[in-house]
């Protein structure tokens, strides 16, 4: 990992790296690459890919559209309400 590579990565990722910090950033990038290489050495043969770290299956329910029957509870915290709806100040001038 040379200085030009660090500058290129910084440019592509929209990072601002001061000139006096390039050497430190170069070391950090080297550590990250070493860590990735270490992960590639892990034997994953026979391990099935996971989509979640949880083993619980989601309980599915029937997808039905309802109004929730909670209009009064929803409007209870509204700063302004009118006729069962949220009321907002007029923002369009004529």
N, C-alpha and C positions, 0 to 999 in steps of 0.2 A: 504494500500500500504506500504509494508515493504521495508527495504533496499535491501534484496535479490531480490525482484521483480524488483526494479529499476535497479539493476545490470543486471538482466536477460533481461529486455527490452532494456537496453543500448547495451548489447552484440548482441541481435537479430537484432537491427536496426543499428548496426555498429557505435554507438555513443561512443565517448571517454568522460567519465565523471570522472573528478578528484575526489579523495576520499573526499576532503573538500567541494565538490559541490553536493554530493549525497543527503544531507538533503534538499537543495534548490530544486533539481530536483524532489525529492519526493513530495514536496509541489506543484510544477508545475503540476506533474502528477495527484495529487489529484484534483487540480482546473480543469484540462481537463476532468476528469471523472465526476466531479460535473456538469460541463457544458453539457456534453453528457446526463447525467441523467435529467437535466432540459429540454433538447430538447425532451426527450422521453415523457415528460408530456404534450407536445403540442397536442391538439386535432386535428387530421387530418382526422376525419371521414367525408366523403362526398367530400374530396378534391382529385381530379384526379391527378395521377402522371404526372409530367411534364418531357419533354425531353429537354426543353429549357426555359429560362426565357423570351424569346421574343415571342410575339404572332404572329409575321409576318410569313407567309408561304413563303418558298423559291420559287422563280420563276425558273422553270425548263426549260432547252432548249434541243433541240435535240443533242444527243451526236454524233458529227461528227468529224472525224479526218481531220485536215487541217494543212498546214504548217505555218499558221498565216500570210503569205504574208508580213512579216516584217523583212526579213533577213538583209536588209541594215540598218535598225534601230537597230537591235540587235547587229550587228557587228560594229556600229558606236563607241561604247565605248571600243572595244577590243584593247588591247595594240599592238597585232600583228594579222594580218589577211592575208590570202593567198587564192586566187581562190574562194572567197566567204565562207571560213571556218575560224574558229579560228585557229591560228598558235601558237604552243608552242615549247619551246626549246627542243632539243633532250636530253633525260635523260638516254638512254640506251647506255652503252659503249660496244664496240666490242672487 
